[in-house]
Amino acid sequence: MANLRVNKIAAVGVSTENTGSVFFDGTGDYLSIAGSADFNFGTGSFTIEGFFYKNATTTLQTLFASQQYYQSGNNGNWVLRVSSGTQIAFASYDGTSSEEYSEFSAPNGVGGWHHFAFVREGTGSNQSKFYYDGNLAGSMTVSKSLTDGGSNGIFIGDDGSGPNNAFNGFLSNLRICKGHAVYTSNFAPPIRELEVHPETVLLCCHDGENIFADKSGRHIIAAYGDRLSSPTPTATDSPIGITTENPGLTRSVDATAGPTFQGGAGFVSQNWLTLPKGTTAERFPDFATNAVSDSSARGVFGGGGPHVNAIEYITIATLGNGTDFGDLTRQSGDLDGNGCASRTRGIISGGNLAPQTNSSTNIIDYITIASTGDATNFGDLTLARQQAGALSNQTRGIFAGGYTPSAVNIIDYVTIATTGDATDYGDLSQGLYAAARGASPVRGVIAGSNSGGAENLISYMTIATTGNAKDFGDLSESRFRLSGCSNSTRAVLGGGVNPSNTQTIEFITISTSGNGQDFGDLYKHNQRGNTASSSIRGVFAGGNQPFSNGNVIQYIAIPTTGNSVDFGDLVNARQGLFGLSNAHGGLG
C-alpha cells in the first residue's frame, strides 16, 4: 500500500525524542514548501545535506528540487538526485535549454543509511563539492544564480515532473543552510541529530511524530501523495508511528559530556543530591518555545465603524481600558476587516474602505504586537472582501470566506513571518461571511455565518496543509456576526444575531468534531464585535451593543464555563473591528 509515514529513530539506552525519518513510497509521495527567499541562493554559498536510505534502484530519484525543475522559464532552478545504484547528481537549469549537470560516485546504493552534502563555497571554478558519507566524491561549477522556482517553492522526494523521478525510501534530517558552506574538506559523518545554525533556513524530516515539523520554524510543510498524512491522522491517512528504519543518530548522549537526563535523576537513597526533574523545555516552556506568558499576553483591536483606522491594545490578564497602539495604513478607516497573529506579528486582512458602501479591499497590513506604532503593508488577499474569518498558528495565517458584496467560499493563506500576497488554500463548503473563528496549533475552525441567511455550520481545516474545509458539527442556534476565541484545546463562540442580538456563548473541543455546547451568556449583547485570547482568558470587545457602536470589553475564563464579566472600555466605541493576540490557541 502506498503511503508516506514518519519513523522514529530508536537507539538502545538513550532517549531519541524528536528524531526520525520520513518514508516515501516512490509512487507520488512528496513534501512541498511554498516559495521563499530562503531558497534563493543566488551565486552565494549554501549547503544542502541530510541522510537517505534507498529501497529501489530506480533511475533519478529526487532528494530536493526547485518545484517544476525542468520547465520553460524556470531560470536558476536546481535539483539534487540519486540515480541507479552508484551515482548522485546535481543539476541547475536556465529555463530554456542549458543545464549544468554532474554525477558523483555514491556506492552501496540500495539499503543502508548514507549522509550526503552538496556545498557551494564562493565563486570560481569547481566551487561546488559533493560529499558522500563524509568523503569528497567530486566537484563542479554551478555558475547560475539559483532560485526557488519563483512562487512554486521546493519539493522533497520529487521534482514536480511526476512519479518517474520520485524517491523510494527514507529521508532524515534534511538541512539547508543559506550563505554557509558547512563542510570544506572531508569530515566524519554526523552521528547526532542535525541542529539549526544561524544560517539554517530549513531542517525537516527529523521529528518522529510529525512529518510537518521544521526545526528552523521558518516554513509550512505540506504532504502530498496517493494517501495524505496529517498531524492528526484519521483512518484514511497514512500511518504515523515508530519503525526501526533510522540513520542511527542520537540526540541525548554526548561522547564527552555524557547523557542528558531527560527525566531528571535523584540520589534519594543517600538524600544528598536531587537533580531537577524534566528537560529545560518542560521546566521553562515559555523560554524554550519563545512563547508569550499568560501574564504578558496582549490583545489588539482596531478599525471598525464609524470608519476609524485607530488601533488599541490591552493586557489580557489584567482589567482596564484600551490604550492607543497606532493606525492602520488605510487612512479612510477600515470596517469589517479581521486579524490573526503569531507570537510576534499581527496580520490584518481585508475589510470595507469606508465611506464607500461595500467598497471591499484586498489590503493586508501587519504590526509588531509587543511594540506600538502604525501598521505596515504586508501584501494583498487573492480577492478583495470583508468579514472573512481569520485564524492562525505560529507560522501561517488563514482567511476564510467573506463578502464581496455576496458571500464567497474562498480560503487563502499567508506565511506570517514574511511579506507578500496571499495564496489559495481551498474552499469552504459554501459561500460564508461574518463567521467566528478559533484555532489550535493544528486545526482551525469557522463557526456560524451568513450565506444569505444565518447559519449554524461549524467547519474545520488543518492549518499546515491545503484543501477544502470539512464539516465539524453545528452550533446550538443559527447566527452570524458572532465572535470566537480559543486556547489550544477549546474554542468559545459568543454573541451574534438571528434576527436580533443574542448573548449566548457555547464551546467546542477543537481536536474532535461535534455540536456546540452551552458555556454561558455575555453580560452585554455583542454582534459584529471581535476577540483576543490567552490560554486562560478570552476577551470580547466592541460590537453593536445594541443599535450603536459599543466600547464594552468583557471576558470569560476559557477552560471553565460561565457568564462573561466586565473588563473595561475601548478607547473608541466601534463595531466591525478586528481582534488578535500573541497568545491565542493556535500558538499552543
DRENDRENVEX-306312 format. One record per residue (C-alpha): residue number from 1; residue in three letters; y, x, z. Coordinates in steps of 0.2 Angstrom, whole numbers, plus 5000, padded with zeros to 4 digits. Layout:
BEGIN
seq / type / Y / X / Z
NUM / ALA / Y / X / Z
...
This chain:
BEGIN
seq / type / Y / X / Z
1 / MET / 5000 / 5000 / 5000
2 / ALA / 5017 / 5007 / 4995
3 / ASN / 5029 / 5010 / 5009
4 / LEU / 5042 / 5020 / 5017
5 / ARG / 5039 / 5024 / 5035
6 / VAL / 5045 / 5036 / 5049
7 / ASN / 5034 / 5048 / 5058
8 / LYS / 5037 / 5055 / 5075
9 / ILE / 5034 / 5074 / 5077
10 / ALA / 5022 / 5077 / 5091
11 / ALA / 5018 / 5094 / 5100
12 / VAL / 5006 / 5096 / 5114
13 / GLY / 5015 / 5100 / 5131
14 / VAL / 5033 / 5097 / 5125
15 / SER / 5045 / 5082 / 5123
16 / THR / 5049 / 5079 / 5105
17 / GLU / 5062 / 5065 / 5107
18 / ASN / 5072 / 5061 / 5091
19 / THR / 5062 / 5072 / 5079
20 / GLY / 5052 / 5066 / 5065
21 / SER / 5050 / 5064 / 5046
22 / VAL / 5051 / 5050 / 5033
23 / PHE / 5037 / 5046 / 5021
24 / PHE / 5040 / 5042 / 5003
25 / ASP / 5025 / 5035 / 4993
26 / GLY / 5030 / 5041 / 4975
27 / THR / 5032 / 5023 / 4968
28 / GLY / 5051 / 5020 / 4970
29 / ASP / 5054 / 5023 / 4989
30 / TYR / 5071 / 5032 / 4992
31 / LEU / 5086 / 5033 / 5004
32 / SER / 5103 / 5031 / 4997
33 / ILE / 5120 / 5036 / 5004
34 / ALA / 5137 / 5030 / 4997
35 / GLY / 5149 / 5041 / 4988
36 / SER / 5159 / 5053 / 4999
37 / ALA / 5170 / 5068 / 4998
38 / ASP / 5157 / 5076 / 5009
39 / PHE / 5146 / 5079 / 4994
40 / ASN / 5159 / 5085 / 4983
41 / PHE / 5155 / 5104 / 4984
42 / GLY / 5167 / 5109 / 4971
43 / THR / 5165 / 5128 / 4967
44 / GLY / 5163 / 5132 / 4985
45 / SER / 5149 / 5137 / 4997
46 / PHE / 5136 / 5125 / 5003
47 / THR / 5118 / 5124 / 5010
48 / ILE / 5105 / 5111 / 5006
49 / GLU / 5089 / 5113 / 5017
50 / GLY / 5075 / 5104 / 5025
51 / PHE / 5056 / 5103 / 5026
52 / PHE / 5044 / 5094 / 5014
53 / TYR / 5026 / 5090 / 5013
54 / LYS / 5019 / 5085 / 4996
55 / ASN / 5005 / 5074 / 4994
56 / ALA / 5003 / 5075 / 4975
57 / THR / 5006 / 5087 / 4960
58 / THR / 5017 / 5075 / 4950
59 / THR / 5030 / 5084 / 4940
60 / LEU / 5048 / 5084 / 4945
61 / GLN / 5048 / 5076 / 4962
62 / THR / 5066 / 5074 / 4969
63 / LEU / 5071 / 5080 / 4986
64 / PHE / 5090 / 5077 / 4984
65 / ALA / 5101 / 5072 / 4969
66 / SER / 5118 / 5065 / 4965
67 / GLN / 5114 / 5047 / 4960
68 / GLN / 5110 / 5044 / 4942
69 / TYR / 5110 / 5063 / 4939
70 / TYR / 5106 / 5064 / 4920
71 / GLN / 5119 / 5051 / 4915
72 / SER / 5133 / 5052 / 4902
73 / GLY / 5149 / 5055 / 4910
74 / ASN / 5142 / 5062 / 4927
75 / ASN / 5151 / 5079 / 4926
76 / GLY / 5145 / 5090 / 4941
77 / ASN / 5130 / 5080 / 4946
78 / TRP / 5116 / 5090 / 4953
79 / VAL / 5098 / 5088 / 4958
80 / LEU / 5085 / 5098 / 4969
81 / ARG / 5067 / 5095 / 4964
82 / VAL / 5049 / 5102 / 4967
83 / SER / 5038 / 5102 / 4952
84 / SER / 5019 / 5103 / 4949
85 / GLY / 5011 / 5114 / 4961
86 / THR / 5021 / 5130 / 4962
87 / GLN / 5039 / 5128 / 4957
88 / ILE / 5055 / 5121 / 4964
89 / ALA / 5071 / 5119 / 4954
90 / PHE / 5090 / 5116 / 4955
91 / ALA / 5100 / 5109 / 4941
92 / SER / 5118 / 5104 / 4938
93 / TYR / 5125 / 5094 / 4923
94 / ASP / 5141 / 5092 / 4914
95 / GLY / 5140 / 5074 / 4909
96 / THR / 5137 / 5077 / 4891
97 / SER / 5124 / 5090 / 4886
98 / SER / 5125 / 5106 / 4896
99 / GLU / 5113 / 5109 / 4910
100 / GLU / 5112 / 5124 / 4922
101 / TYR / 5094 / 5124 / 4927
102 / SER / 5082 / 5137 / 4936
103 / GLU / 5065 / 5136 / 4943
104 / PHE / 5059 / 5146 / 4958
105 / SER / 5042 / 5151 / 4964
106 / ALA / 5036 / 5139 / 4978
107 / PRO / 5017 / 5142 / 4980
108 / ASN / 5005 / 5132 / 4991
109 / GLY / 5011 / 5117 / 4983
110 / VAL / 5001 / 5102 / 4989
111 / GLY / 4998 / 5099 / 5008
112 / GLY / 5006 / 5108 / 5022
113 / TRP / 5024 / 5109 / 5028
114 / HIS / 5037 / 5121 / 5019
115 / HIS / 5055 / 5124 / 5023
116 / PHE / 5067 / 5125 / 5008
117 / ALA / 5085 / 5131 / 5007
118 / PHE / 5097 / 5131 / 4992
119 / VAL / 5113 / 5141 / 4996
120 / ARG / 5128 / 5144 / 4986
121 / GLU / 5139 / 5158 / 4993
122 / GLY / 5156 / 5160 / 4985
123 / THR / 5158 / 5163 / 4966
124 / GLY / 5152 / 5175 / 4953
125 / SER / 5135 / 5179 / 4945
126 / ASN / 5119 / 5174 / 4954
127 / GLN / 5129 / 5167 / 4969
128 / SER / 5116 / 5153 / 4972
129 / LYS / 5100 / 5158 / 4980
130 / PHE / 5084 / 5148 / 4984
131 / TYR / 5074 / 5152 / 5000
132 / TYR / 5056 / 5146 / 5002
133 / ASP / 5049 / 5147 / 5019
134 / GLY / 5062 / 5159 / 5024
135 / ASN / 5060 / 5171 / 5009
136 / LEU / 5071 / 5173 / 4994
137 / ALA / 5062 / 5165 / 4979
138 / GLY / 5076 / 5168 / 4966
139 / SER / 5094 / 5166 / 4962
140 / MET / 5105 / 5158 / 4949
141 / THR / 5123 / 5155 / 4944
142 / VAL / 5130 / 5137 / 4947
143 / SER / 5147 / 5138 / 4938
144 / LYS / 5150 / 5119 / 4938
145 / SER / 5161 / 5110 / 4951
146 / LEU / 5148 / 5100 / 4960
147 / THR / 5151 / 5081 / 4964
148 / ASP / 5143 / 5067 / 4972
149 / GLY / 5142 / 5057 / 4956
150 / GLY / 5158 / 5048 / 4960
151 / SER / 5156 / 5031 / 4968
152 / ASN / 5137 / 5032 / 4966
153 / GLY / 5134 / 5044 / 4980
154 / ILE / 5117 / 5053 / 4983
155 / PHE / 5099 / 5049 / 4983
156 / ILE / 5085 / 5057 / 4994
157 / GLY / 5067 / 5056 / 4987
158 / ASP / 5073 / 5050 / 4969
159 / ASP / 5086 / 5055 / 4956
160 / GLY / 5090 / 5037 / 4950
161 / SER / 5080 / 5038 / 4934
162 / GLY / 5065 / 5028 / 4940
163 / PRO / 5049 / 5032 / 4949
164 / ASN / 5043 / 5045 / 4937
165 / ASN / 5054 / 5058 / 4947
166 / ALA / 5051 / 5050 / 4965
167 / PHE / 5044 / 5061 / 4979
168 / ASN / 5027 / 5058 / 4986
169 / GLY / 5025 / 5065 / 5003
170 / PHE / 5036 / 5068 / 5019
171 / LEU / 5053 / 5075 / 5021
172 / SER / 5060 / 5080 / 5038
173 / ASN / 5077 / 5087 / 5045
174 / LEU / 5087 / 5087 / 5029
175 / ARG / 5103 / 5095 / 5031
176 / ILE / 5119 / 5098 / 5020
177 / CYS / 5132 / 5110 / 5026
178 / LYS / 5148 / 5110 / 5015
179 / GLY / 5158 / 5126 / 5015
180 / HIS / 5145 / 5136 / 5024
181 / ALA / 5131 / 5147 / 5017
182 / VAL / 5119 / 5146 / 5032
183 / TYR / 5107 / 5159 / 5025
184 / THR / 5112 / 5175 / 5016
185 / SER / 5096 / 5185 / 5017
186 / ASN / 5078 / 5182 / 5022
187 / PHE / 5075 / 5173 / 5038
188 / ALA / 5062 / 5166 / 5050
189 / PRO / 5059 / 5148 / 5045
190 / PRO / 5066 / 5136 / 5059
191 / ILE / 5054 / 5131 / 5072
192 / ARG / 5066 / 5119 / 5081
193 / GLU / 5074 / 5103 / 5075
194 / LEU / 5090 / 5107 / 5065
195 / GLU / 5107 / 5104 / 5073
196 / VAL / 5124 / 5099 / 5067
197 / HIS / 5135 / 5114 / 5063
198 / PRO / 5154 / 5112 / 5062
199 / GLU / 5152 / 5111 / 5043
200 / THR / 5137 / 5099 / 5043
201 / VAL / 5140 / 5083 / 5033
202 / LEU / 5123 / 5076 / 5034
203 / LEU / 5107 / 5078 / 5045
204 / CYS / 5094 / 5065 / 5042
205 / CYS / 5076 / 5061 / 5042
206 / HIS / 5075 / 5068 / 5060
207 / ASP / 5073 / 5053 / 5071
208 / GLY / 5056 / 5047 / 5075
209 / GLU / 5061 / 5029 / 5077
210 / ASN / 5075 / 5026 / 5065
211 / ILE / 5075 / 5031 / 5046
212 / PHE / 5093 / 5027 / 5045
213 / ALA / 5099 / 5040 / 5058
214 / ASP / 5112 / 5053 / 5053
215 / LYS / 5114 / 5066 / 5066
216 / SER / 5131 / 5070 / 5059
217 / GLY / 5137 / 5052 / 5062
218 / ARG / 5146 / 5053 / 5046
219 / HIS / 5136 / 5041 / 5034
220 / ILE / 5127 / 5025 / 5032
221 / ILE / 5109 / 5027 / 5025
222 / ALA / 5101 / 5013 / 5016
223 / ALA / 5082 / 5012 / 5011
224 / TYR / 5075 / 5006 / 4995
225 / GLY / 5058 / 5003 / 4988
226 / ASP / 5044 / 4991 / 4985
227 / ARG / 5044 / 4987 / 5003
228 / LEU / 5060 / 4990 / 5013
229 / SER / 5061 / 4996 / 5031
230 / SER / 5075 / 4992 / 5044
231 / PRO / 5079 / 4997 / 5062
232 / THR / 5072 / 4980 / 5067
233 / PRO / 5056 / 4979 / 5057
234 / THR / 5048 / 4962 / 5054
235 / ALA / 5031 / 4958 / 5047
236 / THR / 5037 / 4960 / 5029
237 / ASP / 5044 / 4978 / 5032
238 / SER / 5035 / 4994 / 5031
239 / PRO / 5028 / 5001 / 5047
240 / ILE / 5039 / 5012 / 5058
241 / GLY / 5029 / 5022 / 5070
242 / ILE / 5021 / 5038 / 5076
243 / THR / 5009 / 5049 / 5065
244 / THR / 5003 / 5067 / 5065
245 / GLU / 5012 / 5072 / 5049
246 / ASN / 5026 / 5083 / 5055
247 / PRO / 5033 / 5101 / 5052
248 / GLY / 5029 / 5107 / 5069
249 / LEU / 5047 / 5108 / 5075
250 / THR / 5051 / 5106 / 5094
251 / ARG / 5067 / 5102 / 5102
252 / SER / 5065 / 5104 / 5120
253 / VAL / 5057 / 5121 / 5123
254 / ASP / 5066 / 5137 / 5120
255 / ALA / 5056 / 5153 / 5120
256 / THR / 5069 / 5162 / 5130
257 / ALA / 5077 / 5149 / 5141
258 / GLY / 5061 / 5139 / 5144
259 / PRO / 5059 / 5120 / 5145
260 / THR / 5072 / 5107 / 5146
261 / PHE / 5067 / 5095 / 5160
262 / GLN / 5070 / 5078 / 5151
263 / GLY / 5064 / 5068 / 5166
264 / GLY / 5070 / 5079 / 5180
265 / ALA / 5059 / 5088 / 5192
266 / GLY / 5059 / 5089 / 5211
267 / PHE / 5050 / 5101 / 5223
268 / VAL / 5048 / 5087 / 5235
269 / SER / 5033 / 5095 / 5245
270 / GLN / 5045 / 5108 / 5252
271 / ASN / 5060 / 5097 / 5251
272 / TRP / 5072 / 5112 / 5247
273 / LEU / 5077 / 5108 / 5229
274 / THR / 5078 / 5092 / 5218
275 / LEU / 5085 / 5094 / 5201
276 / PRO / 5095 / 5079 / 5193
277 / LYS / 5085 / 5066 / 5185
278 / GLY / 5086 / 5062 / 5167
279 / THR / 5095 / 5070 / 5152
280 / THR / 5114 / 5073 / 5152
281 / ALA / 5114 / 5059 / 5139
282 / GLU / 5106 / 5047 / 5152
283 / ARG / 5117 / 5053 / 5166
284 / PHE / 5133 / 5053 / 5157
285 / PRO / 5131 / 5041 / 5142
286 / ASP / 5150 / 5039 / 5138
287 / PHE / 5152 / 5058 / 5137
288 / ALA / 5136 / 5060 / 5127
289 / THR / 5139 / 5047 / 5114
290 / ASN / 5158 / 5048 / 5113
291 / ALA / 5158 / 5030 / 5120
292 / VAL / 5173 / 5021 / 5127
293 / SER / 5171 / 5016 / 5145
294 / ASP / 5172 / 4998 / 5150
295 / SER / 5187 / 5003 / 5162
296 / SER / 5197 / 5010 / 5147
297 / ALA / 5192 / 4999 / 5133
298 / ARG / 5206 / 4992 / 5123
299 / GLY / 5209 / 4976 / 5114
300 / VAL / 5221 / 4975 / 5099
301 / PHE / 5228 / 4959 / 5092
302 / GLY / 5241 / 4957 / 5078
303 / GLY / 5248 / 4947 / 5063
304 / GLY / 5246 / 4928 / 5063
305 / GLY / 5258 / 4914 / 5062
306 / PRO / 5273 / 4912 / 5062
307 / HIS / 5271 / 4926 / 5050
308 / VAL / 5273 / 4941 / 5061
309 / ASN / 5267 / 4959 / 5057
310 / ALA / 5268 / 4964 / 5075
311 / ILE / 5253 / 4972 / 5084
312 / GLU / 5250 / 4972 / 5103
313 / TYR / 5236 / 4978 / 5114
314 / ILE / 5228 / 4975 / 5131
315 / THR / 5216 / 4985 / 5143
316 / ILE / 5201 / 4973 / 5143
317 / ALA / 5195 / 4977 / 5161
318 / THR / 5212 / 4973 / 5169
319 / LEU / 5223 / 4957 / 5169
320 / GLY / 5241 / 4956 / 5162
321 / ASN / 5251 / 4953 / 5147
322 / GLY / 5250 / 4961 / 5130
323 / THR / 5260 / 4977 / 5126
324 / ASP / 5268 / 4982 / 5109
325 / PHE / 5257 / 4993 / 5098
326 / GLY / 5266 / 4994 / 5081
327 / ASP / 5267 / 4985 / 5065
328 / LEU / 5256 / 4981 / 5050
329 / THR / 5260 / 4988 / 5033
330 / ARG / 5263 / 4970 / 5027
331 / GLN / 5282 / 4968 / 5031
332 / SER / 5282 / 4950 / 5027
333 / GLY / 5269 / 4947 / 5040
334 / ASP / 5251 / 4943 / 5039
335 / LEU / 5242 / 4926 / 5043
336 / ASP / 5223 / 4924 / 5044
337 / GLY / 5218 / 4942 / 5042
338 / ASN / 5203 / 4949 / 5053
339 / GLY / 5198 / 4965 / 5061
340 / CYS / 5184 / 4976 / 5066
341 / ALA / 5183 / 4994 / 5073
342 / SER / 5174 / 5010 / 5078
343 / ARG / 5177 / 5018 / 5094
344 / THR / 5192 / 5027 / 5087
345 / ARG / 5199 / 5017 / 5072
346 / GLY / 5203 / 4998 / 5070
347 / ILE / 5202 / 4990 / 5052
348 / ILE / 5212 / 4975 / 5047
349 / SER / 5207 / 4966 / 5031
350 / GLY / 5214 / 4953 / 5020
351 / GLY / 5225 / 4938 / 5026
352 / ASN / 5239 / 4927 / 5019
353 / LEU / 5255 / 4936 / 5015
354 / ALA / 5267 / 4923 / 5021
355 / PRO / 5278 / 4914 / 5017
356 / GLN / 5270 / 4911 / 5001
357 / THR / 5257 / 4897 / 5004
358 / ASN / 5239 / 4903 / 5001
359 / SER / 5245 / 4920 / 4994
360 / SER / 5229 / 4929 / 4999
361 / THR / 5230 / 4948 / 5000
362 / ASN / 5216 / 4962 / 4997
363 / ILE / 5225 / 4974 / 5008
364 / ILE / 5215 / 4984 / 5021
365 / ASP / 5225 / 4993 / 5035
366 / TYR / 5219 / 5005 / 5049
367 / ILE / 5225 / 5010 / 5066
368 / THR / 5220 / 5023 / 5079
369 / ILE / 5216 / 5012 / 5094
370 / ALA / 5218 / 5024 / 5108
371 / SER / 5236 / 5028 / 5102
372 / THR / 5251 / 5017 / 5097
373 / GLY / 5260 / 5016 / 5080
374 / ASP / 5261 / 5007 / 5064
375 / ALA / 5246 / 5004 / 5053
376 / THR / 5242 / 5014 / 5038
377 / ASN / 5235 / 5008 / 5021
378 / PHE / 5216 / 5010 / 5020
379 / GLY / 5211 / 5003 / 5003
380 / ASP / 5208 / 4986 / 4996
381 / LEU / 5195 / 4972 / 4998
382 / THR / 5184 / 4968 / 4982
383 / LEU / 5193 / 4951 / 4982
384 / ALA / 5209 / 4945 / 4989
385 / ARG / 5206 / 4932 / 5003
386 / GLN / 5210 / 4926 / 5020
387 / GLN / 5200 / 4920 / 5035
388 / ALA / 5185 / 4932 / 5032
389 / GLY / 5173 / 4936 / 5046
390 / ALA / 5175 / 4954 / 5051
391 / LEU / 5162 / 4964 / 5061
392 / SER / 5156 / 4982 / 5063
393 / ASN / 5145 / 4995 / 5071
394 / GLN / 5152 / 5013 / 5074
395 / THR / 5151 / 5018 / 5055
396 / ARG / 5153 / 5003 / 5044
397 / GLY / 5164 / 4988 / 5044
398 / ILE / 5159 / 4971 / 5035
399 / PHE / 5169 / 4957 / 5029
400 / ALA / 5160 / 4941 / 5025
401 / GLY / 5166 / 4925 / 5016
402 / GLY / 5184 / 4920 / 5016
403 / TYR / 5196 / 4908 / 5007
404 / THR / 5205 / 4911 / 4990
405 / PRO / 5210 / 4895 / 4990
406 / SER / 5192 / 4890 / 4990
407 / ALA / 5178 / 4896 / 5001
408 / VAL / 5169 / 4911 / 4994
409 / ASN / 5152 / 4919 / 4998
410 / ILE / 5156 / 4937 / 4995
411 / ILE / 5152 / 4951 / 5008
412 / ASP / 5159 / 4968 / 5006
413 / TYR / 5160 / 4984 / 5017
414 / VAL / 5169 / 5000 / 5021
415 / THR / 5164 / 5016 / 5029
416 / ILE / 5177 / 5016 / 5044
417 / ALA / 5179 / 5035 / 5046
418 / THR / 5185 / 5037 / 5028
419 / THR / 5198 / 5028 / 5017
420 / GLY / 5195 / 5019 / 5001
421 / ASP / 5191 / 5002 / 4993
422 / ALA / 5178 / 4990 / 4999
423 / THR / 5160 / 4990 / 4991
424 / ASP / 5149 / 4975 / 4988
425 / TYR / 5136 / 4971 / 5001
426 / GLY / 5128 / 4955 / 4996
427 / ASP / 5131 / 4936 / 4998
428 / LEU / 5132 / 4923 / 5011
429 / SER / 5121 / 4908 / 5008
430 / GLN / 5136 / 4898 / 5003
431 / GLY / 5155 / 4900 / 5002
432 / LEU / 5162 / 4900 / 5020
433 / TYR / 5178 / 4904 / 5029
434 / ALA / 5185 / 4903 / 5047
435 / ALA / 5169 / 4908 / 5055
436 / ALA / 5166 / 4918 / 5071
437 / ARG / 5158 / 4935 / 5072
438 / GLY / 5148 / 4946 / 5084
439 / ALA / 5138 / 4962 / 5082
440 / SER / 5125 / 4974 / 5090
441 / PRO / 5124 / 4991 / 5083
442 / VAL / 5110 / 4985 / 5071
443 / ARG / 5114 / 4967 / 5067
444 / GLY / 5130 / 4957 / 5063
445 / VAL / 5131 / 4938 / 5065
446 / ILE / 5143 / 4925 / 5057
447 / ALA / 5144 / 4908 / 5065
448 / GLY / 5152 / 4891 / 5061
449 / SER / 5164 / 4890 / 5047
450 / ASN / 5172 / 4879 / 5034
451 / SER / 5164 / 4876 / 5017
452 / GLY / 5175 / 4861 / 5013
453 / GLY / 5169 / 4854 / 5030
454 / ALA / 5164 / 4860 / 5047
455 / GLU / 5148 / 4869 / 5048
456 / ASN / 5136 / 4874 / 5062
457 / LEU / 5127 / 4888 / 5052
458 / ILE / 5123 / 4905 / 5060
459 / SER / 5119 / 4919 / 5048
460 / TYR / 5115 / 4937 / 5051
461 / MET / 5114 / 4954 / 5041
462 / THR / 5108 / 4971 / 5045
463 / ILE / 5124 / 4981 / 5045
464 / ALA / 5117 / 4998 / 5039
465 / THR / 5109 / 4991 / 5023
466 / THR / 5115 / 4979 / 5009
467 / GLY / 5109 / 4962 / 5004
468 / ASN / 5111 / 4944 / 5006
469 / ALA / 5114 / 4936 / 5024
470 / LYS / 5099 / 4927 / 5032
471 / ASP / 5098 / 4911 / 5042
472 / PHE / 5099 / 4914 / 5061
473 / GLY / 5100 / 4896 / 5068
474 / ASP / 5113 / 4883 / 5072
475 / LEU / 5127 / 4880 / 5083
476 / SER / 5126 / 4865 / 5095
477 / GLU / 5140 / 4857 / 5085
478 / SER / 5148 / 4859 / 5068
479 / ARG / 5165 / 4868 / 5069
480 / PHE / 5177 / 4880 / 5061
481 / ARG / 5191 / 4892 / 5066
482 / LEU / 5181 / 4897 / 5081
483 / SER / 5181 / 4914 / 5089
484 / GLY / 5167 / 4926 / 5093
485 / CYS / 5164 / 4942 / 5103
486 / SER / 5149 / 4952 / 5109
487 / ASN / 5141 / 4965 / 5119
488 / SER / 5126 / 4974 / 5111
489 / THR / 5114 / 4960 / 5116
490 / ARG / 5124 / 4944 / 5116
491 / ALA / 5137 / 4935 / 5105
492 / VAL / 5148 / 4922 / 5113
493 / LEU / 5156 / 4909 / 5102
494 / GLY / 5170 / 4898 / 5108
495 / GLY / 5184 / 4886 / 5103
496 / GLY / 5187 / 4879 / 5085
497 / VAL / 5190 / 4862 / 5078
498 / ASN / 5180 / 4847 / 5071
499 / PRO / 5190 / 4837 / 5069
500 / SER / 5200 / 4841 / 5084
501 / ASN / 5201 / 4856 / 5095
502 / THR / 5186 / 4860 / 5106
503 / GLN / 5184 / 4870 / 5122
504 / THR / 5165 / 4873 / 5120
505 / ILE / 5158 / 4890 / 5122
506 / GLU / 5140 / 4895 / 5118
507 / PHE / 5130 / 4910 / 5116
508 / ILE / 5116 / 4918 / 5106
509 / THR / 5105 / 4933 / 5108
510 / ILE / 5109 / 4944 / 5093
511 / SER / 5092 / 4953 / 5091
512 / THR / 5082 / 4936 / 5090
513 / SER / 5085 / 4920 / 5080
514 / GLY / 5088 / 4903 / 5086
515 / ASN / 5101 / 4890 / 5090
516 / GLY / 5117 / 4892 / 5101
517 / GLN / 5115 / 4889 / 5120
518 / ASP / 5128 / 4882 / 5132
519 / PHE / 5139 / 4895 / 5140
520 / GLY / 5154 / 4885 / 5147
521 / ASP / 5171 / 4880 / 5142
522 / LEU / 5188 / 4888 / 5138
523 / TYR / 5201 / 4883 / 5150
524 / LYS / 5213 / 4882 / 5136
525 / HIS / 5210 / 4875 / 5119
526 / ASN / 5208 / 4889 / 5106
527 / GLN / 5206 / 4887 / 5087
528 / ARG / 5212 / 4900 / 5075
529 / GLY / 5213 / 4912 / 5089
530 / ASN / 5204 / 4929 / 5090
531 / THR / 5194 / 4940 / 5102
532 / ALA / 5191 / 4958 / 5108
533 / SER / 5177 / 4963 / 5120
534 / SER / 5169 / 4977 / 5130
535 / SER / 5151 / 4977 / 5136
536 / ILE / 5156 / 4966 / 5151
537 / ARG / 5171 / 4956 / 5146
538 / GLY / 5176 / 4945 / 5131
539 / VAL / 5194 / 4941 / 5128
540 / PHE / 5200 / 4926 / 5118
541 / ALA / 5219 / 4927 / 5113
542 / GLY / 5231 / 4916 / 5105
543 / GLY / 5227 / 4902 / 5093
544 / ASN / 5233 / 4884 / 5091
545 / GLN / 5233 / 4878 / 5110
546 / PRO / 5235 / 4864 / 5103
547 / PHE / 5248 / 4859 / 5090
548 / SER / 5258 / 4875 / 5092
549 / ASN / 5256 / 4894 / 5092
550 / GLY / 5248 / 4899 / 5108
551 / ASN / 5251 / 4915 / 5119
552 / VAL / 5237 / 4912 / 5131
553 / ILE / 5224 / 4926 / 5134
554 / GLN / 5208 / 4921 / 5143
555 / TYR / 5192 / 4930 / 5147
556 / ILE / 5174 / 4927 / 5151
557 / ALA / 5160 / 4939 / 5158
558 / ILE / 5148 / 4941 / 5143
559 / PRO / 5132 / 4944 / 5152
560 / THR / 5134 / 4928 / 5163
561 / THR / 5139 / 4910 / 5159
562 / GLY / 5154 / 4900 / 5165
563 / ASN / 5171 / 4895 / 5160
564 / SER / 5185 / 4906 / 5154
565 / VAL / 5198 / 4912 / 5166
566 / ASP / 5217 / 4916 / 5163
567 / PHE / 5220 / 4934 / 5158
568 / GLY / 5239 / 4934 / 5154
569 / ASP / 5250 / 4931 / 5139
570 / LEU / 5253 / 4939 / 5122
571 / VAL / 5270 / 4946 / 5118
572 / ASN / 5271 / 4935 / 5103
573 / ALA / 5264 / 4917 / 5103
574 / ARG / 5253 / 4916 / 5087
575 / GLN / 5238 / 4908 / 5078
576 / GLY / 5228 / 4916 / 5063
577 / LEU / 5229 / 4933 / 5072
578 / PHE / 5217 / 4947 / 5070
579 / GLY / 5207 / 4954 / 5085
580 / LEU / 5197 / 4970 / 5088
581 / SER / 5192 / 4983 / 5101
582 / ASN / 5185 / 5000 / 5103
583 / ALA / 5170 / 4995 / 5115
584 / HIS / 5163 / 4979 / 5107
585 / GLY / 5144 / 4976 / 5105
586 / GLY / 5142 / 4984 / 5088
587 / LEU / 5146 / 5001 / 5096
588 / GLY / 5132 / 5000 / 5108
